[in-house]
Amino acid sequence: MYHVYMLASGRHGTLYIGMTNSIRGRLEQHRAGHGSEFVAKYKVHRLVYLEGYDSAEDAIRREKQLKNWKRDWKISLIETDNPEWADLSDLIAE
């Protein structure tokens, strides 16, 4: 399973979009300050959005699509499923 995810520094804060085949492992890397200088610099650690895909190609396509979206669209997408911008890390099973 591949995941496209969005991290936030807080509600309406700095956003980061990524793709991985190990969401738990990737979150651990981000929180330890590894894997992305941007995430480490801006302390973007809260998992606020997550989508699952069976193929890497589909996940990469979606990641690129989301990265090209306007910020308002990204915020709207997050708030559709997660209006409180809660950290979804504890809800993922892997």
mmCIF file as gemmi writes it, N, C-alpha and C atoms, coordinates in Angstrom:
data_model
loop_
_atom_site.group_PDB
_atom_site.id
_atom_site.type_symbol
_atom_site.label_atom_id
_atom_site.label_alt_id
_atom_site.label_comp_id
_atom_site.label_asym_id
_atom_site.label_entity_id
_atom_site.label_seq_id
_atom_site.pdbx_PDB_ins_code
_atom_site.Cartn_x
_atom_site.Cartn_y
_atom_site.Cartn_z
_atom_site.occupancy
_atom_site.B_iso_or_equiv
_atom_site.pdbx_formal_charge
_atom_site.auth_seq_id
_atom_site.auth_asym_id
_atom_site.pdbx_PDB_model_num
ATOM 1 N N . MET Axp A 1 ? 0.841 -1.177 0 1 0 ? 1 A 1
ATOM 2 C CA . MET Axp A 1 ? 0 0 0 1 0 ? 1 A 1
ATOM 3 C C . MET Axp A 1 ? 0.887 1.242 0 1 0 ? 1 A 1
ATOM 4 N N . TYR Axp A 2 ? 0.524 2.189 -0.817 1 0 ? 2 A 1
ATOM 5 C CA . TYR Axp A 2 ? 1.231 3.465 -0.919 1 0 ? 2 A 1
ATOM 6 C C . TYR Axp A 2 ? 0.319 4.558 -0.369 1 0 ? 2 A 1
ATOM 7 N N . HIS Axp A 3 ? 0.929 5.556 0.236 1 0 ? 3 A 1
ATOM 8 C CA . HIS Axp A 3 ? 0.144 6.634 0.833 1 0 ? 3 A 1
ATOM 9 C C . HIS Axp A 3 ? 0.615 7.996 0.343 1 0 ? 3 A 1
ATOM 10 N N . VAL Axp A 4 ? -0.343 8.856 0.096 1 0 ? 4 A 1
ATOM 11 C CA . VAL Axp A 4 ? -0.096 10.274 -0.119 1 0 ? 4 A 1
ATOM 12 C C . VAL Axp A 4 ? -0.589 10.94 1.158 1 0 ? 4 A 1
ATOM 13 N N . TYR Axp A 5 ? 0.214 11.814 1.712 1 0 ? 5 A 1
ATOM 14 C CA . TYR Axp A 5 ? -0.121 12.391 3.006 1 0 ? 5 A 1
ATOM 15 C C . TYR Axp A 5 ? 0.169 13.879 3.038 1 0 ? 5 A 1
ATOM 16 N N . MET Axp A 6 ? -0.506 14.548 3.95 1 0 ? 6 A 1
ATOM 17 C CA . MET Axp A 6 ? -0.224 15.953 4.215 1 0 ? 6 A 1
ATOM 18 C C . MET Axp A 6 ? 0.084 16.106 5.699 1 0 ? 6 A 1
ATOM 19 N N . LEU Axp A 7 ? 1.148 16.811 5.948 1 0 ? 7 A 1
ATOM 20 C CA . LEU Axp A 7 ? 1.528 17.178 7.303 1 0 ? 7 A 1
ATOM 21 C C . LEU Axp A 7 ? 1.301 18.673 7.467 1 0 ? 7 A 1
ATOM 22 N N . ALA Axp A 8 ? 1.031 19.09 8.683 1 0 ? 8 A 1
ATOM 23 C CA . ALA Axp A 8 ? 0.852 20.513 8.975 1 0 ? 8 A 1
ATOM 24 C C . ALA Axp A 8 ? 1.583 20.859 10.264 1 0 ? 8 A 1
ATOM 25 N N . SER Axp A 9 ? 2.001 22.113 10.344 1 0 ? 9 A 1
ATOM 26 C CA . SER Axp A 9 ? 2.64 22.583 11.575 1 0 ? 9 A 1
ATOM 27 C C . SER Axp A 9 ? 1.583 22.915 12.631 1 0 ? 9 A 1
ATOM 28 N N . GLY Axp A 10 ? 0.365 23.104 12.193 1 0 ? 10 A 1
ATOM 29 C CA . GLY Axp A 10 ? -0.759 23.426 13.062 1 0 ? 10 A 1
ATOM 30 C C . GLY Axp A 10 ? -1.947 23.76 12.189 1 0 ? 10 A 1
ATOM 31 N N . ARG Axp A 11 ? -3.038 24.13 12.783 1 0 ? 11 A 1
ATOM 32 C CA . ARG Axp A 11 ? -4.244 24.475 12.027 1 0 ? 11 A 1
ATOM 33 C C . ARG Axp A 11 ? -3.946 25.664 11.106 1 0 ? 11 A 1
ATOM 34 N N . HIS Axp A 12 ? -4.154 25.469 9.815 1 0 ? 12 A 1
ATOM 35 C CA . HIS Axp A 12 ? -3.885 26.476 8.781 1 0 ? 12 A 1
ATOM 36 C C . HIS Axp A 12 ? -2.422 26.887 8.755 1 0 ? 12 A 1
ATOM 37 N N . GLY Axp A 13 ? -1.548 26.022 9.254 1 0 ? 13 A 1
ATOM 38 C CA . GLY Axp A 13 ? -0.121 26.325 9.286 1 0 ? 13 A 1
ATOM 39 C C . GLY Axp A 13 ? 0.581 25.885 8.014 1 0 ? 13 A 1
ATOM 40 N N . THR Axp A 14 ? 1.866 25.71 8.124 1 0 ? 14 A 1
ATOM 41 C CA . THR Axp A 14 ? 2.685 25.264 7.005 1 0 ? 14 A 1
ATOM 42 C C . THR Axp A 14 ? 2.297 23.841 6.637 1 0 ? 14 A 1
ATOM 43 N N . LEU Axp A 15 ? 2.196 23.574 5.321 1 0 ? 15 A 1
ATOM 44 C CA . LEU Axp A 15 ? 1.806 22.253 4.831 1 0 ? 15 A 1
ATOM 45 C C . LEU Axp A 15 ? 2.957 21.58 4.1 1 0 ? 15 A 1
ATOM 46 N N . TYR Axp A 16 ? 2.984 20.267 4.181 1 0 ? 16 A 1
ATOM 47 C CA . TYR Axp A 16 ? 3.952 19.441 3.458 1 0 ? 16 A 1
ATOM 48 C C . TYR Axp A 16 ? 3.194 18.259 2.876 1 0 ? 16 A 1
ATOM 49 N N . ILE Axp A 17 ? 3.434 17.957 1.605 1 0 ? 17 A 1
ATOM 50 C CA . ILE Axp A 17 ? 2.8 16.816 0.943 1 0 ? 17 A 1
ATOM 51 C C . ILE Axp A 17 ? 3.887 15.824 0.555 1 0 ? 17 A 1
ATOM 52 N N . GLY Axp A 18 ? 3.633 14.549 0.833 1 0 ? 18 A 1
ATOM 53 C CA . GLY Axp A 18 ? 4.596 13.516 0.5 1 0 ? 18 A 1
ATOM 54 C C . GLY Axp A 18 ? 3.916 12.222 0.097 1 0 ? 18 A 1
ATOM 55 N N . MET Axp A 19 ? 4.726 11.256 -0.317 1 0 ? 19 A 1
ATOM 56 C CA . MET Axp A 19 ? 4.254 9.937 -0.718 1 0 ? 19 A 1
ATOM 57 C C . MET Axp A 19 ? 5.221 8.905 -0.152 1 0 ? 19 A 1
ATOM 58 N N . THR Axp A 20 ? 4.678 7.775 0.301 1 0 ? 20 A 1
ATOM 59 C CA . THR Axp A 20 ? 5.51 6.738 0.895 1 0 ? 20 A 1
ATOM 60 C C . THR Axp A 20 ? 4.821 5.386 0.804 1 0 ? 20 A 1
ATOM 61 N N . ASN Axp A 21 ? 5.597 4.328 0.948 1 0 ? 21 A 1
ATOM 62 C CA . ASN Axp A 21 ? 5.01 2.987 1.05 1 0 ? 21 A 1
ATOM 63 C C . ASN Axp A 21 ? 5.061 2.482 2.487 1 0 ? 21 A 1
ATOM 64 N N . SER Axp A 22 ? 5.492 3.339 3.414 1 0 ? 22 A 1
ATOM 65 C CA . SER Axp A 22 ? 5.517 3.002 4.835 1 0 ? 22 A 1
ATOM 66 C C . SER Axp A 22 ? 5.206 4.26 5.638 1 0 ? 22 A 1
ATOM 67 N N . ILE Axp A 23 ? 3.931 4.517 5.852 1 0 ? 23 A 1
ATOM 68 C CA . ILE Axp A 23 ? 3.542 5.78 6.481 1 0 ? 23 A 1
ATOM 69 C C . ILE Axp A 23 ? 4.066 5.896 7.911 1 0 ? 23 A 1
ATOM 70 N N . ARG Axp A 24 ? 4.009 4.828 8.676 1 0 ? 24 A 1
ATOM 71 C CA . ARG Axp A 24 ? 4.54 4.898 10.055 1 0 ? 24 A 1
ATOM 72 C C . ARG Axp A 24 ? 6.037 5.209 10.06 1 0 ? 24 A 1
ATOM 73 N N . GLY Axp A 25 ? 6.771 4.493 9.233 1 0 ? 25 A 1
ATOM 74 C CA . GLY Axp A 25 ? 8.214 4.717 9.149 1 0 ? 25 A 1
ATOM 75 C C . GLY Axp A 25 ? 8.554 6.119 8.694 1 0 ? 25 A 1
ATOM 76 N N . ARG Axp A 26 ? 7.794 6.612 7.722 1 0 ? 26 A 1
ATOM 77 C CA . ARG Axp A 26 ? 8.045 7.956 7.198 1 0 ? 26 A 1
ATOM 78 C C . ARG Axp A 26 ? 7.746 9.012 8.261 1 0 ? 26 A 1
ATOM 79 N N . LEU Axp A 27 ? 6.671 8.826 9.012 1 0 ? 27 A 1
ATOM 80 C CA . LEU Axp A 27 ? 6.357 9.777 10.079 1 0 ? 27 A 1
ATOM 81 C C . LEU Axp A 27 ? 7.452 9.778 11.144 1 0 ? 27 A 1
ATOM 82 N N . GLU Axp A 28 ? 7.956 8.602 11.468 1 0 ? 28 A 1
ATOM 83 C CA . GLU Axp A 28 ? 9.052 8.515 12.442 1 0 ? 28 A 1
ATOM 84 C C . GLU Axp A 28 ? 10.279 9.269 11.93 1 0 ? 28 A 1
ATOM 85 N N . GLN Axp A 29 ? 10.593 9.116 10.638 1 0 ? 29 A 1
ATOM 86 C CA . GLN Axp A 29 ? 11.726 9.845 10.054 1 0 ? 29 A 1
ATOM 87 C C . GLN Axp A 29 ? 11.511 11.351 10.167 1 0 ? 29 A 1
ATOM 88 N N . HIS Axp A 30 ? 10.326 11.807 9.755 1 0 ? 30 A 1
ATOM 89 C CA . HIS Axp A 30 ? 10.041 13.238 9.813 1 0 ? 30 A 1
ATOM 90 C C . HIS Axp A 30 ? 10.176 13.766 11.234 1 0 ? 30 A 1
ATOM 91 N N . ARG Axp A 31 ? 9.619 13.06 12.18 1 0 ? 31 A 1
ATOM 92 C CA . ARG Axp A 31 ? 9.625 13.531 13.569 1 0 ? 31 A 1
ATOM 93 C C . ARG Axp A 31 ? 11.015 13.485 14.201 1 0 ? 31 A 1
ATOM 94 N N . ALA Axp A 32 ? 11.879 12.652 13.645 1 0 ? 32 A 1
ATOM 95 C CA . ALA Axp A 32 ? 13.264 12.584 14.118 1 0 ? 32 A 1
ATOM 96 C C . ALA Axp A 32 ? 14.147 13.608 13.407 1 0 ? 32 A 1
ATOM 97 N N . GLY Axp A 33 ? 13.569 14.349 12.455 1 0 ? 33 A 1
ATOM 98 C CA . GLY Axp A 33 ? 14.328 15.372 11.747 1 0 ? 33 A 1
ATOM 99 C C . GLY Axp A 33 ? 15.076 14.861 10.538 1 0 ? 33 A 1
ATOM 100 N N . HIS Axp A 34 ? 14.701 13.686 10.047 1 0 ? 34 A 1
ATOM 101 C CA . HIS Axp A 34 ? 15.369 13.097 8.887 1 0 ? 34 A 1
ATOM 102 C C . HIS Axp A 34 ? 14.432 13.058 7.69 1 0 ? 34 A 1
ATOM 103 N N . GLY Axp A 35 ? 15.011 13.031 6.48 1 0 ? 35 A 1
ATOM 104 C CA . GLY Axp A 35 ? 14.22 12.811 5.281 1 0 ? 35 A 1
ATOM 105 C C . GLY Axp A 35 ? 13.733 14.055 4.582 1 0 ? 35 A 1
ATOM 106 N N . SER Axp A 36 ? 13.621 15.158 5.285 1 0 ? 36 A 1
ATOM 107 C CA . SER Axp A 36 ? 13.158 16.398 4.665 1 0 ? 36 A 1
ATOM 108 C C . SER Axp A 36 ? 13.633 17.584 5.489 1 0 ? 36 A 1
ATOM 109 N N . GLU Axp A 37 ? 14.482 18.397 4.885 1 0 ? 37 A 1
ATOM 110 C CA . GLU Axp A 37 ? 14.952 19.596 5.58 1 0 ? 37 A 1
ATOM 111 C C . GLU Axp A 37 ? 13.802 20.567 5.826 1 0 ? 37 A 1
ATOM 112 N N . PHE Axp A 38 ? 12.852 20.611 4.88 1 0 ? 38 A 1
ATOM 113 C CA . PHE Axp A 38 ? 11.694 21.494 5.014 1 0 ? 38 A 1
ATOM 114 C C . PHE Axp A 38 ? 10.878 21.132 6.252 1 0 ? 38 A 1
ATOM 115 N N . VAL Axp A 39 ? 10.584 19.852 6.414 1 0 ? 39 A 1
ATOM 116 C CA . VAL Axp A 39 ? 9.793 19.392 7.559 1 0 ? 39 A 1
ATOM 117 C C . VAL Axp A 39 ? 10.515 19.702 8.866 1 0 ? 39 A 1
ATOM 118 N N . ALA Axp A 40 ? 11.803 19.466 8.895 1 0 ? 40 A 1
ATOM 119 C CA . ALA Axp A 40 ? 12.582 19.735 10.103 1 0 ? 40 A 1
ATOM 120 C C . ALA Axp A 40 ? 12.626 21.238 10.411 1 0 ? 40 A 1
ATOM 121 N N . LYS Axp A 41 ? 12.857 22.052 9.398 1 0 ? 41 A 1
ATOM 122 C CA . LYS Axp A 41 ? 12.978 23.494 9.587 1 0 ? 41 A 1
ATOM 123 C C . LYS Axp A 41 ? 11.685 24.125 10.092 1 0 ? 41 A 1
ATOM 124 N N . TYR Axp A 42 ? 10.552 23.703 9.509 1 0 ? 42 A 1
ATOM 125 C CA . TYR Axp A 42 ? 9.277 24.33 9.841 1 0 ? 42 A 1
ATOM 126 C C . TYR Axp A 42 ? 8.433 23.521 10.834 1 0 ? 42 A 1
ATOM 127 N N . LYS Axp A 43 ? 9.007 22.449 11.354 1 0 ? 43 A 1
ATOM 128 C CA . LYS Axp A 43 ? 8.345 21.614 12.374 1 0 ? 43 A 1
ATOM 129 C C . LYS Axp A 43 ? 6.938 21.183 11.93 1 0 ? 43 A 1
ATOM 130 N N . VAL Axp A 44 ? 6.908 20.602 10.744 1 0 ? 44 A 1
ATOM 131 C CA . VAL Axp A 44 ? 5.654 20.145 10.138 1 0 ? 44 A 1
ATOM 132 C C . VAL Axp A 44 ? 5.517 18.658 10.458 1 0 ? 44 A 1
ATOM 133 N N . HIS Axp A 45 ? 4.881 18.333 11.59 1 0 ? 45 A 1
ATOM 134 C CA . HIS Axp A 45 ? 4.846 16.949 12.068 1 0 ? 45 A 1
ATOM 135 C C . HIS Axp A 45 ? 3.459 16.364 12.249 1 0 ? 45 A 1
ATOM 136 N N . ARG Axp A 46 ? 2.417 17.16 12.132 1 0 ? 46 A 1
ATOM 137 C CA . ARG Axp A 46 ? 1.058 16.68 12.392 1 0 ? 46 A 1
ATOM 138 C C . ARG Axp A 46 ? 0.465 16.085 11.113 1 0 ? 46 A 1
ATOM 139 N N . LEU Axp A 47 ? 0.13 14.796 11.151 1 0 ? 47 A 1
ATOM 140 C CA . LEU Axp A 47 ? -0.506 14.131 10.012 1 0 ? 47 A 1
ATOM 141 C C . LEU Axp A 47 ? -1.974 14.555 9.976 1 0 ? 47 A 1
ATOM 142 N N . VAL Axp A 48 ? -2.356 15.32 8.939 1 0 ? 48 A 1
ATOM 143 C CA . VAL Axp A 48 ? -3.721 15.844 8.885 1 0 ? 48 A 1
ATOM 144 C C . VAL Axp A 48 ? -4.545 15.279 7.724 1 0 ? 48 A 1
ATOM 145 N N . TYR Axp A 49 ? -3.884 14.587 6.79 1 0 ? 49 A 1
ATOM 146 C CA . TYR Axp A 49 ? -4.611 14.04 5.638 1 0 ? 49 A 1
ATOM 147 C C . TYR Axp A 49 ? -3.851 12.831 5.104 1 0 ? 49 A 1
ATOM 148 N N . LEU Axp A 50 ? -4.611 11.823 4.656 1 0 ? 50 A 1
ATOM 149 C CA . LEU Axp A 50 ? -3.993 10.582 4.184 1 0 ? 50 A 1
ATOM 150 C C . LEU Axp A 50 ? -4.886 9.911 3.15 1 0 ? 50 A 1
ATOM 151 N N . GLU Axp A 51 ? -4.28 9.466 2.057 1 0 ? 51 A 1
ATOM 152 C CA . GLU Axp A 51 ? -4.968 8.693 1.022 1 0 ? 51 A 1
ATOM 153 C C . GLU Axp A 51 ? -4.139 7.448 0.74 1 0 ? 51 A 1
ATOM 154 N N . GLY Axp A 52 ? -4.796 6.324 0.457 1 0 ? 52 A 1
ATOM 155 C CA . GLY Axp A 52 ? -4.11 5.079 0.149 1 0 ? 52 A 1
ATOM 156 C C . GLY Axp A 52 ? -4.266 4.683 -1.312 1 0 ? 52 A 1
ATOM 157 N N . TYR Axp A 53 ? -3.208 4.089 -1.876 1 0 ? 53 A 1
ATOM 158 C CA . TYR Axp A 53 ? -3.194 3.645 -3.272 1 0 ? 53 A 1
ATOM 159 C C . TYR Axp A 53 ? -2.52 2.29 -3.381 1 0 ? 53 A 1
ATOM 160 N N . ASP Axp A 54 ? -2.995 1.501 -4.343 1 0 ? 54 A 1
ATOM 161 C CA . ASP Axp A 54 ? -2.4 0.186 -4.575 1 0 ? 54 A 1
ATOM 162 C C . ASP Axp A 54 ? -1.111 0.259 -5.384 1 0 ? 54 A 1
ATOM 163 N N . SER Axp A 55 ? -0.966 1.28 -6.21 1 0 ? 55 A 1
ATOM 164 C CA . SER Axp A 55 ? 0.239 1.36 -7.053 1 0 ? 55 A 1
ATOM 165 C C . SER Axp A 55 ? 1.021 2.634 -6.771 1 0 ? 55 A 1
ATOM 166 N N . ALA Axp A 56 ? 2.324 2.527 -6.91 1 0 ? 56 A 1
ATOM 167 C CA . ALA Axp A 56 ? 3.203 3.677 -6.711 1 0 ? 56 A 1
ATOM 168 C C . ALA Axp A 56 ? 2.908 4.756 -7.749 1 0 ? 56 A 1
ATOM 169 N N . GLU Axp A 57 ? 2.615 4.333 -8.967 1 0 ? 57 A 1
ATOM 170 C CA . GLU Axp A 57 ? 2.345 5.293 -10.037 1 0 ? 57 A 1
ATOM 171 C C . GLU Axp A 57 ? 1.14 6.168 -9.715 1 0 ? 57 A 1
ATOM 172 N N . ASP Axp A 58 ? 0.063 5.55 -9.202 1 0 ? 58 A 1
ATOM 173 C CA . ASP Axp A 58 ? -1.13 6.323 -8.836 1 0 ? 58 A 1
ATOM 174 C C . ASP Axp A 58 ? -0.838 7.28 -7.693 1 0 ? 58 A 1
ATOM 175 N N . ALA Axp A 59 ? -0.065 6.826 -6.718 1 0 ? 59 A 1
ATOM 176 C CA . ALA Axp A 59 ? 0.274 7.677 -5.577 1 0 ? 59 A 1
ATOM 177 C C . ALA Axp A 59 ? 1.152 8.847 -6.011 1 0 ? 59 A 1
ATOM 178 N N . ILE Axp A 60 ? 2.115 8.602 -6.862 1 0 ? 60 A 1
ATOM 179 C CA . ILE Axp A 60 ? 2.992 9.672 -7.355 1 0 ? 60 A 1
ATOM 180 C C . ILE Axp A 60 ? 2.181 10.684 -8.152 1 0 ? 60 A 1
ATOM 181 N N . ARG Axp A 61 ? 1.276 10.198 -8.973 1 0 ? 61 A 1
ATOM 182 C CA . ARG Axp A 61 ? 0.422 11.084 -9.776 1 0 ? 61 A 1
ATOM 183 C C . ARG Axp A 61 ? -0.41 11.996 -8.854 1 0 ? 61 A 1
ATOM 184 N N . ARG Axp A 62 ? -0.989 11.413 -7.818 1 0 ? 62 A 1
ATOM 185 C CA . ARG Axp A 62 ? -1.811 12.186 -6.888 1 0 ? 62 A 1
ATOM 186 C C . ARG Axp A 62 ? -0.966 13.175 -6.086 1 0 ? 62 A 1
ATOM 187 N N . GLU Axp A 63 ? 0.207 12.749 -5.65 1 0 ? 63 A 1
ATOM 188 C CA . GLU Axp A 63 ? 1.104 13.651 -4.918 1 0 ? 63 A 1
ATOM 189 C C . GLU Axp A 63 ? 1.425 14.879 -5.769 1 0 ? 63 A 1
ATOM 190 N N . LYS Axp A 64 ? 1.773 14.662 -7.023 1 0 ? 64 A 1
ATOM 191 C CA . LYS Axp A 64 ? 2.105 15.778 -7.909 1 0 ? 64 A 1
ATOM 192 C C . LYS Axp A 64 ? 0.895 16.676 -8.131 1 0 ? 64 A 1
ATOM 193 N N . GLN Axp A 65 ? -0.282 16.059 -8.267 1 0 ? 65 A 1
ATOM 194 C CA . GLN Axp A 65 ? -1.497 16.836 -8.45 1 0 ? 65 A 1
ATOM 195 C C . GLN Axp A 65 ? -1.734 17.746 -7.253 1 0 ? 65 A 1
ATOM 196 N N . LEU Axp A 66 ? -1.653 17.173 -6.039 1 0 ? 66 A 1
ATOM 197 C CA . LEU Axp A 66 ? -1.892 17.965 -4.828 1 0 ? 66 A 1
ATOM 198 C C . LEU Axp A 66 ? -0.859 19.072 -4.653 1 0 ? 66 A 1
ATOM 199 N N . LYS Axp A 67 ? 0.384 18.792 -5.007 1 0 ? 67 A 1
ATOM 200 C CA . LYS Axp A 67 ? 1.429 19.807 -4.878 1 0 ? 67 A 1
ATOM 201 C C . LYS Axp A 67 ? 1.17 20.997 -5.798 1 0 ? 67 A 1
ATOM 202 N N . ASN Axp A 68 ? 0.449 20.767 -6.884 1 0 ? 68 A 1
ATOM 203 C CA . ASN Axp A 68 ? 0.131 21.849 -7.812 1 0 ? 68 A 1
ATOM 204 C C . ASN Axp A 68 ? -1.151 22.597 -7.46 1 0 ? 68 A 1
ATOM 205 N N . TRP Axp A 69 ? -1.887 22.105 -6.499 1 0 ? 69 A 1
ATOM 206 C CA . TRP Axp A 69 ? -3.127 22.761 -6.081 1 0 ? 69 A 1
ATOM 207 C C . TRP Axp A 69 ? -2.831 24.065 -5.35 1 0 ? 69 A 1
ATOM 208 N N . LYS Axp A 70 ? -3.8 24.961 -5.399 1 0 ? 70 A 1
ATOM 209 C CA . LYS Axp A 70 ? -3.727 26.189 -4.6 1 0 ? 70 A 1
ATOM 210 C C . LYS Axp A 70 ? -3.861 25.823 -3.123 1 0 ? 70 A 1
ATOM 211 N N . ARG Axp A 71 ? -3.287 26.644 -2.271 1 0 ? 71 A 1
ATOM 212 C CA . ARG Axp A 71 ? -3.324 26.389 -0.827 1 0 ? 71 A 1
ATOM 213 C C . ARG Axp A 71 ? -4.759 26.265 -0.315 1 0 ? 71 A 1
ATOM 214 N N . ASP Axp A 72 ? -5.647 27.115 -0.779 1 0 ? 72 A 1
ATOM 215 C CA . ASP Axp A 72 ? -7.046 27.066 -0.337 1 0 ? 72 A 1
ATOM 216 C C . ASP Axp A 72 ? -7.689 25.726 -0.647 1 0 ? 72 A 1
ATOM 217 N N . TRP Axp A 73 ? -7.352 25.152 -1.787 1 0 ? 73 A 1
ATOM 218 C CA . TRP Axp A 73 ? -7.905 23.845 -2.163 1 0 ? 73 A 1
ATOM 219 C C . TRP Axp A 73 ? -7.401 22.764 -1.211 1 0 ? 73 A 1
ATOM 220 N N . LYS Axp A 74 ? -6.129 22.844 -0.857 1 0 ? 74 A 1
ATOM 221 C CA . LYS Axp A 74 ? -5.551 21.865 0.071 1 0 ? 74 A 1
ATOM 222 C C . LYS Axp A 74 ? -6.227 21.966 1.44 1 0 ? 74 A 1
ATOM 223 N N . ILE Axp A 75 ? -6.419 23.185 1.906 1 0 ? 75 A 1
ATOM 224 C CA . ILE Axp A 75 ? -7.07 23.39 3.198 1 0 ? 75 A 1
ATOM 225 C C . ILE Axp A 75 ? -8.496 22.848 3.167 1 0 ? 75 A 1
ATOM 226 N N . SER Axp A 76 ? -9.198 23.1 2.088 1 0 ? 76 A 1
ATOM 227 C CA . SER Axp A 76 ? -10.559 22.592 1.946 1 0 ? 76 A 1
ATOM 228 C C . SER Axp A 76 ? -10.586 21.063 1.962 1 0 ? 76 A 1
ATOM 229 N N . LEU Axp A 77 ? -9.631 20.44 1.288 1 0 ? 77 A 1
ATOM 230 C CA . LEU Axp A 77 ? -9.537 18.981 1.264 1 0 ? 77 A 1
ATOM 231 C C . LEU Axp A 77 ? -9.305 18.438 2.673 1 0 ? 77 A 1
ATOM 232 N N . ILE Axp A 78 ? -8.402 19.035 3.405 1 0 ? 78 A 1
ATOM 233 C CA . ILE Axp A 78 ? -8.128 18.613 4.779 1 0 ? 78 A 1
ATOM 234 C C . ILE Axp A 78 ? -9.385 18.754 5.635 1 0 ? 78 A 1
ATOM 235 N N . GLU Axp A 79 ? -10.015 19.91 5.552 1 0 ? 79 A 1
ATOM 236 C CA . GLU Axp A 79 ? -11.151 20.193 6.435 1 0 ? 79 A 1
ATOM 237 C C . GLU Axp A 79 ? -12.406 19.4 6.095 1 0 ? 79 A 1
ATOM 238 N N . THR Axp A 80 ? -12.472 18.823 4.903 1 0 ? 80 A 1
ATOM 239 C CA . THR Axp A 80 ? -13.597 17.964 4.554 1 0 ? 80 A 1
ATOM 240 C C . THR Axp A 80 ? -13.637 16.733 5.45 1 0 ? 80 A 1
ATOM 241 N N . ASP Axp A 81 ? -12.478 16.106 5.666 1 0 ? 81 A 1
ATOM 242 C CA . ASP Axp A 81 ? -12.393 14.893 6.483 1 0 ? 81 A 1
ATOM 243 C C . ASP Axp A 81 ? -11.871 15.138 7.896 1 0 ? 81 A 1
ATOM 244 N N . ASN Axp A 82 ? -11.195 16.242 8.102 1 0 ? 82 A 1
ATOM 245 C CA . ASN Axp A 82 ? -10.535 16.496 9.385 1 0 ? 82 A 1
ATOM 246 C C . ASN Axp A 82 ? -10.692 17.972 9.763 1 0 ? 82 A 1
ATOM 247 N N . PRO Axp A 83 ? -11.917 18.406 10.07 1 0 ? 83 A 1
ATOM 248 C CA . PRO Axp A 83 ? -12.161 19.83 10.334 1 0 ? 83 A 1
ATOM 249 C C . PRO Axp A 83 ? -11.399 20.394 11.526 1 0 ? 83 A 1
ATOM 250 N N . GLU Axp A 84 ? -11.009 19.542 12.451 1 0 ? 84 A 1
ATOM 251 C CA . GLU Axp A 84 ? -10.265 20.003 13.634 1 0 ? 84 A 1
ATOM 252 C C . GLU Axp A 84 ? -8.758 19.972 13.43 1 0 ? 84 A 1
ATOM 253 N N . TRP Axp A 85 ? -8.313 19.497 12.271 1 0 ? 85 A 1
ATOM 254 C CA . TRP Axp A 85 ? -6.883 19.356 11.981 1 0 ? 85 A 1
ATOM 255 C C . TRP Axp A 85 ? -6.199 18.473 13.032 1 0 ? 85 A 1
ATOM 256 N N . ALA Axp A 86 ? -6.898 17.454 13.474 1 0 ? 86 A 1
ATOM 257 C CA . ALA Axp A 86 ? -6.352 16.527 14.463 1 0 ? 86 A 1
ATOM 258 C C . ALA Axp A 86 ? -5.206 15.72 13.854 1 0 ? 86 A 1
ATOM 259 N N . ASP Axp A 87 ? -4.276 15.312 14.694 1 0 ? 87 A 1
ATOM 260 C CA . ASP Axp A 87 ? -3.19 14.445 14.25 1 0 ? 87 A 1
ATOM 261 C C . ASP Axp A 87 ? -3.75 13.043 14.073 1 0 ? 87 A 1
ATOM 262 N N . LEU Axp A 88 ? -3.697 12.528 12.86 1 0 ? 88 A 1
ATOM 263 C CA . LEU Axp A 88 ? -4.277 11.232 12.513 1 0 ? 88 A 1
ATOM 264 C C . LEU Axp A 88 ? -3.31 10.061 12.718 1 0 ? 88 A 1
ATOM 265 N N . SER Axp A 89 ? -2.137 10.334 13.236 1 0 ? 89 A 1
ATOM 266 C CA . SER Axp A 89 ? -1.099 9.299 13.373 1 0 ? 89 A 1
ATOM 267 C C . SER Axp A 89 ? -1.564 8.068 14.12 1 0 ? 89 A 1
ATOM 268 N N . ASP Axp A 90 ? -2.337 8.265 15.172 1 0 ? 90 A 1
ATOM 269 C CA . ASP Axp A 90 ? -2.776 7.133 15.993 1 0 ? 90 A 1
ATOM 270 C C . ASP Axp A 90 ? -3.844 6.282 15.307 1 0 ? 90 A 1
ATOM 271 N N . LEU Axp A 91 ? -4.424 6.78 14.238 1 0 ? 91 A 1
ATOM 272 C CA . LEU Axp A 91 ? -5.493 6.07 13.546 1 0 ? 91 A 1
ATOM 273 C C . LEU Axp A 91 ? -5 5.163 12.431 1 0 ? 91 A 1
ATOM 274 N N . ILE Axp A 92 ? -3.716 5.264 12.088 1 0 ? 92 A 1
ATOM 275 C CA . ILE Axp A 92 ? -3.205 4.453 10.984 1 0 ? 92 A 1
ATOM 276 C C . ILE Axp A 92 ? -2.785 3.074 11.488 1 0 ? 92 A 1
ATOM 277 N N . ALA Axp A 93 ? -3.166 2.076 10.726 1 0 ? 93 A 1
ATOM 278 C CA . ALA Axp A 93 ? -2.778 0.704 11.04 1 0 ? 93 A 1
ATOM 279 C C . ALA Axp A 93 ? -1.804 0.23 9.989 1 0 ? 93 A 1
ATOM 280 N N . GLU Axp A 94 ? -0.656 -0.24 10.422 1 0 ? 94 A 1
ATOM 281 C CA . GLU Axp A 94 ? 0.332 -0.73 9.464 1 0 ? 94 A 1
ATOM 282 C C . GLU Axp A 94 ? 1.143 -1.829 10.075 1 0 ? 94 A 1
